[in-house]
Amino acid sequence: MAKINSDLNKRRAGVLLHITSLPGKDQQGDLGEEAFRFIDFLHRAHITVWQTLPLGMPHGDGSPYQCLSANAGNPSLISVDNLLKKGWLSADDYQEREGSIGDGVTSKRSLLGKAFINFLKIANNTDRHAFTVFCEEQHKWLEDFSLFLALKKEFNQQGWVEWPEAFKQRDSQTIREARRRLVHEIDFYKFEQFVFFQQWQVLKLYAHQNGVLLLGDIPIFVAYDSADVWAARKNFKLNDLGEMTVVAGVPPDYFSATGQRWGNPHYDWEYLQSTGFKWWVERMRVQQQLFDIVRIDHFRGLEAAWEIPADEDTAINGSWVEAPGKALLEAVYAYTDQLKLIAEDLGIITKSVEELRDYFHLPGMKILQFAFDGSADNPYLPYHYIENCVAYTGTHDNNTTLGWFNELNDDEKHRVYEFLGFTSLSMPSALVREALASIANLAIIPMQDILELGSEHRMNTPGTITGNWQWRFDWNQLSDDKITHFAHWVELYGRAD
């Protein structure tokens, strides 16, 4: 059983902001100077936890919850400015970049290609050795991932299930020949990951120097079109052709008469358990390198998950299938008892899920926006909180608190303010203060709520496929008064260092 970790056993304040939401001159935020400036802001405001969304390489819809690998970082988050400082890009390369900002990811990938060529030519022995060590340490996932991307490029970015049969089925001779033929492309994708992990570790060190812990997020399921499924399909419920037999989702409920059909492959838990859960242990090893704390998205799926026959168009005709969550987490903690986890235990949670969470002393999540349905038994009302939980005003899937409040009718607004004691504070400040004042050891506030922004600034709207994951803030929105005011509240409610 896991030990109660001291980092989560004291009062702290955190902020939820994904890397892509940082300011900057590119189409999305990255690991450059703005990320370090954000840590400076956190330090000034006495905030000691920075929560991001998953850092993986997304598909075309940009969702960080559907990625090409469970372990690889997103190369689009790499700071090319830092590559210039390293000498792996020239001033001419930099000027070319300045003229092609509108090309987005494509222009960055082109610059990374130039940086790789320059790395091969001019890198010093220290950097070459660091690259070699990185590839050796990450080989369990890096080899297949790099080959997977090289083959996707060769096959015009088609999903692996559409590849020629020998590649789809990983014929051993075909794969050996592909590794030889595509060695330069493969090494480039390894280089991208090397740079990403290197830049992230520098940022992590700076965060620690400023008293800030990094909190990451892992989706419980992986995308079907991913290196993980292609390279190790025995871990998943697939037929001999590599096709999914069942897919993940959630059953019908009050909010959806047909449920949600996510379409991710399910784990073959019997096979995984026979291996000692080595795929999961490796995944958590990588996450521990990146983060101080990790949130497991859809934690209830480690106790039981909704399996939908793959030929069903909706989630109606699914069934709950148990998962060996206790054995899995014991295997993970056997690797390290220092791993700090948070359980995303939102939605309809059974007693068995609560028992699994509590057996490992994992803090669950409490969302204030869910609290005001008029029921005194609502588990999201602050008087039901315990110390070992994480209080939020809202998450990345919620509206901003101001947007949420503005959409309530007059009676609902009255109910919220009645509970809050008819405070003179306006929204979102009233709910932010309630989260910080709660008994929860950790209170995390989305950046939009600190900035007092409305619905047009929300990060994601579940059930929609366009317009998500694009929000960014601007430093002009963060006045000195806002920083001073928030820092005062963090101190007032005993959450400062």
C-alpha positions, 0 to 999 in steps of 0.5 A: 500500500502507498504511503501518504505523501507529505507533498499532498499532506499540507495546504497548498494552492495550485493553478490549472494551465496547459502549456499551449495556453501560455502567451507567445509569438507562435500559434501555441505556448511552449517550453520557452521563456514564457513558461519560466515567466509563468513560474515567476508569477506562481512564486510571487503569488505563493502558488506551489502547484502547476497543473497541466493537461497531458503533454502527449503528441495529439492527433489532428483535433488537438486533444491532449487526451487522444495521443500518438503515444502514452509516453512521448512528449509533444514536439510542438511544445519545444522552444525553438528559441532555446535551440538557437541558444544551444547553437543547433539553429542559426540566426538565418534559421531564426529569421526564417522562422520569424517570417513563417509563424503562420505555418504553425506546427509545420514550420516548427517541425521543419526547424527541428529537422534543421536542428537535428542536422546541425546537432549531428554536425556540431554537437559537443561530446556532452550533448552527444552523450546525453542523447545516447543515454536518453535513448538507452533509458527510454528505449522500451517505448522510444524505439517503437514510437520513433519507428511508428512515426517514421512509418506514418510519414511513409504511409501519408499519415494513415492510421496503422490499421490502414498500412500494408499487411506486413507493416500492420501485423509487424512482420519481423523481417519487414520491421527489421528492414524498415528500421534500416531503411528509415534510420535517419527518420527514426533518429530524428524522432528520437532527437525530438523526444530528447529535446522535449525531455531535456527542455522539460527537465530544465523547466522542472528544475526551475519550478523546484527552485521556486518552490513549485511542484508540477502536476501532470495528467494521464488519460486512462485509455490510449488512442487506437491509432497509437504506437502503444496499440500498434507495437504491443497489441496483446495489451488490448482487446483486439482480434487477429486482424488488429481490430477492436472488439470492444471500445470504451465509453460511459453508459447512458445517464441523466445527461445523455440518453445514449451515453458516450462512445469514446472509441478507445480500445480496452485493456486485456487486463488478464494479459497485462496482469500476467506480465506484472503490468509492465506496460503500465509500470513503464508508463508511470516511470516516465510520468514520474520523470516528468511530474511530481504529482500525476492525476489519473483521468477516469480513475473509476476505469481502474475498478470497472470500465464500460465496454461497448461492442465495437459494432455499436454506434452508441454506448447503450448496449455496453456492460461494466467489466471489472479491472484489477485496479488494486493489483495494478497500483500495487505493481506500480507502487512496488516500482516506487512508493514515492509516486504521488497520484490524484484520482479523478473520481468525478461522475457516478462513483461506486463504493468499490471505486471509493474503496480502491481510492482510499486503500491507496490514500489517493486524494479525489476531486471536488468541483464547486461548480457541481455543488449547487443543485439544492441537495444537502447531500451533494458531495461537492458542497465544501462541508463534505470535503476532507483534507485528503482531496483536491478542491477546484472551482472547475476543470478544463472540461468546465465552463469558466466560473464566470461563464458558468454563473452567468448561465444560471437562472435567477433562482440558481444564482440565489442558491449559490450566493445563499450558500456563500453567505451572500458575500459582496464578492462578485463571480468568480472571486466568490467561488475562488475564495470558497475553494481556497478557504475549504478544508481540502489540502490542495485547492486548484484554480483554473487560470481563467478564474484568476483572470476573471474571464467569461465563457469565450475563454473556456478550454474545452466543451465535452461532446464537441470536436471544434474550437477546443484546446486553443485558449491562451492568456495574455500577460496584459490580463494579469494585473499587479492587483490581481496577483497581489489579491490572489497572493493575499488569499493564499496566505490568508487561508494558510496555503502559502509556503 
